[in-house]
Amino acid sequence: MRLAYRVSIEIVLFVAGAWAGGAPRVLLWTAAGAGAIALFCSGEVRLAVRCPRLDRLGLRVATRDAPWEALAAADAALRTLDRDIGHFRDFFPSARRDLINAAARALEAQRVLLRTDAALAEAPPGEGRILLEAQRTKSWHEIAGLTLSLRELRARLIASTQPLPAAIDPALGLRALEDRTSALSRELQS
């Protein structure tokens, strides 16, 4: 929804530029182009397309270098929560908030990862570099762990809402019937 509003602003600027003439046209079209580029570079377009529920809930990404796998897993878990768990909502009172917090934590870990990568590019050998490498490894593991946890959570949510089988395994009864049929057939033949 936020993205639709921002894109509509760019469209209005473009259309206004078409009606304007001369210098205002160039300025309006330049503003529309700059706004579209800013949306694309900030990751807002990608967030709206790949993770519409997180976008709708107001999560903001600052760059296209976001942890997209973790965000997609959080969005899929939110979709499962909304679609499949709707009638069990009271059983999971804080699940939505927890999923949003996990996505925000993944973004924070990605920010730390990018910052440490930039610092490592210029860090001389020594204790500082060792600490930066440890911090980078910790952030990477945190993002991977959050992604795995979010995927596992979605699988468990889906599994917990699947209906249980109404009858016991019919294979045992069919085998017993087959055995009785075979015995009856042998008796009739002798």
N, C-alpha and C positions, 0 to 999 in steps of 0.2 A: 504494500500500500504506500509506504514511504517512497519507494522507487517510482511508482506510478505518478505520484505528485511531482517528484523532481524531474522526471522525464517530460511531464506535461509542461513544466516551465520552459524546458529547452524547446519544445515544439511551439509554444506560444512565441518565444523569441524568434524562432525561425520564420514563422508565419508573419509576424510583425515586420521582420526584415524584408519579406517578399512584398509587402504593401508599401514599405518606406522606400525612399529613393536616395541615391547618392551615398553620402557618408553614413547616415543612420543605418542604411541597409548593411553596409560592411560591418559596422560596429555590432549590430544585433546578430548577424550571422556569426561573427567571431565569438560573441558571448555564448551563443548556442553551441558552437563547436567546442569551446573551452569547457563548458559545463558538461557536455557529453564525454569528453576526454577525462575530466575529473571524476565522473561517475564510474567510468571504466577502470581507471587507474586505482581508485580507492577500494575497489572490490565490491562496491555496492551492487553492481549489476550481477556479478557472479553470485553473491549471497542471495539476491532475490530469486535467481534462477535455480540454484542448487539447493538452497535451504529456505524455502518460502516461509515456513513456520517461525524460524528464528528471526527472519527479517520482519515478519509481522509483529513479533514480540519485542522488537526494538533493539536487537543485538547489533552492534556496530563493528565493522571491520575497518581497520585503518589502511590496509594495503591488500594487494592481490596475493601476497605471500602469507596467507592465513592457513591454518591447519585444516584444509578442506575435508580430509577424510574424517577427522574427529567431528567437525561441524555437520557433515552429512549424516554421520552416525547419530548425533544428537537430534537432528531433524527427523530422521527415520524413527527414533524412539518416541519423539513427540507425536508423530503421525500415528504410531501404534497406540499411544496413550489416548489420543483423541478419537480414533476410529474404533479400535477393538476394546479398549478398556472403559469406554464411555459410561457403561452402566455399572462399573465398579469404581467410579471416581472417588467415592467416599473411602474406599479401601486404600487409595494412594493419595492422601490429601496434599502432600508437599512434593509430589513427583515432578510436576511441571517446573516448579522453582528449582529443584535439584538438577534437572536436566539443563536448564538455562545456565545455572551456576557452573556446571561441568563444561559447557561450551565456552563460557567466559573465561574459565580457568585455562582451557586449551589455547584461547587467544593470548592470554597473558604469558603462558609458557612459550608460545611462538614468538612473542615480542622479545622475551628474554633471549631466546635462541638466536634471533636475528641480531640483537644487540651484541651478544658475545661473539657471533661470527664476524661482525664488523670490527670488533676490538681485536680479535685474533689475527686479522689481516695485517695489523701493524704492531702486534705485541712481540717484544724481543724474547728470546729464550730465557727461562727463569721461572721463579715461583709464581709470578703473576700469570704467565701463560698457562702453567699447570692448573691454576685455579679456574681460569677461563675455560679451559678444555673440560674440566670436571663439571663446570656449570652448564656448558653446552650439552654434555652427555646426559646430565640430569634432566634438562629441559626436554631433550629428545625422547628419553625414556618416559617422562611424564605424559607427553603427547601420545606416544604409542600406547601407554597403559590406559589413558582416558578413552582412546579410540576403541581398544579391545573391550574395556568395561562397558561402554555405551552399546556396542554391538551385542555383547553377552546379555545386557539388560533387556534389550529389545527382544532377543530370542526367548528369554525367560518370560517376558510379558506375554508374548504370543503363545508360548507353551502353557502358561498358567490359565489362559482363557479358552483353551481348546476344550470342547465337550468330551466328557469321558464316555467310553463305549457303553451302550445300553445293555448289552448282553455279554456273557462270558464267551470265550473263544469257541467259535462253532466248529473248529477243526477237530477237536477231541470228540464231539458228538458225531461228526461225520465219519471219523475213523471207526468208532464203535458200531455205527450203522453198517459200514462197509464190512466189518468183521462178521456181524450177524447175517448179513446178506450172503456172504461167502459160505458160512456154515449152513444156512438154509439151502443154498444151491447144492452143496455136497450131499446133504441128507436126501434131497429130492432125487438126485441122480443115482443114489445107491439103492 
